[in-house]
Amino acid sequence: MDVVSNPKALPQAKIETKVICSEEGYIQKIDAGYCAMRLGAGREYKGQEMIYLLVSC
């Protein structure tokens, strides 16, 4: 199945959060590494045990 033409074929998030901006504009920068870590793709601090390997898929 082609996930480009059918994105619902990809795993879906269990939790969604809407981000509402108070003014019009464009996103200038996103720290993808931090976002991935917050989703569980890495450790926030040394000794943290949980890493969700599916985040990197």
C-alpha positions as CSV (number, residue, x, y, z in Angstrom):
1,M,0.0,0.0,0.0
2,D,1.3,3.4,-0.9
3,V,1.5,5.6,2.2
4,V,2.0,8.8,0.1
5,S,-1.5,8.4,-1.4
6,N,-3.0,6.9,1.8
7,P,-1.3,8.4,4.9
8,K,-3.9,6.7,7.1
9,A,-2.0,3.5,6.4
10,L,0.8,4.8,8.7
11,P,0.6,4.3,12.5
12,Q,-1.6,7.0,14.1
13,A,-0.7,9.0,17.2
14,K,-2.6,8.1,20.3
15,I,-2.5,11.8,21.5
16,E,-2.7,14.9,19.4
17,T,-2.2,18.5,20.6
18,K,-3.3,21.5,18.7
19,V,-1.0,24.5,18.8
20,I,-2.8,27.8,18.3
21,C,-0.9,30.9,17.5
22,S,-2.0,34.3,18.6
23,E,-0.8,36.0,15.4
24,E,-0.4,35.2,11.7
25,G,3.0,34.1,10.4
26,Y,5.3,31.2,9.5
27,I,7.3,28.7,11.5
28,Q,10.9,29.7,11.1
29,K,12.6,26.9,13.0
30,I,11.9,23.5,14.5
31,D,14.3,21.6,16.7
32,A,13.6,18.1,15.2
33,G,16.0,16.4,17.5
34,Y,14.3,17.8,20.6
35,C,10.9,17.0,19.2
36,A,11.9,13.4,18.5
37,M,13.4,13.0,22.0
38,R,10.1,14.3,23.6
39,L,8.2,11.7,21.5
40,G,10.4,9.0,23.0
41,A,13.1,8.5,20.4
42,G,15.9,9.3,22.9
43,R,16.8,10.0,26.5
44,E,16.2,13.3,28.1
45,Y,18.8,12.6,30.8
46,K,21.4,10.0,31.5
47,G,19.9,7.0,33.2
48,Q,16.4,7.4,31.7
49,E,15.2,3.9,30.8
50,M,12.3,4.3,28.3
51,I,13.2,4.6,24.6
52,Y,10.3,4.0,22.1
53,L,12.0,2.5,19.1
54,L,8.9,3.0,16.9
55,V,9.3,6.8,17.0
56,S,12.3,6.5,14.7
57,C,10.4,4.3,12.1
